[in-house]
Amino acid sequence: MQEEEYFMQLSQPQAAALTRALKVLTHGHSNRFEDELWLGFGDDWWPLRERLLKGAYVRSLGGVRDELTVTERGENLLTQLQGKQRAAG
């Protein structure tokens, strides 16, 4: 399954949580991004974070706090998720 297909198969609450997480990350809030993933996905937040990294939707800036940032691919995913939410609702 392609990554985009995986993300498009998220439930409405999961898609909303991932949308919120990616939005805060586009504003440079790496810690809040992880908080939003945890709130939306519970114990599955870390595997999702790793999947986003592996799929190049986000990338590590490194440093002491291992800050993350959204890539162009991640911004495209955010746009797709927002479109899915508008269509659903």
Secondary structure, DSSP 8 states (H G I E B T S, - for coil): --HHHHHHTS-HHHHHHHHHHHHHHHTT-HHHHHHHHHHHHGGGHHHHHHHHHHTTSEEEEETTTTEEEE-HHHHHHHHHHHHHHHHH-
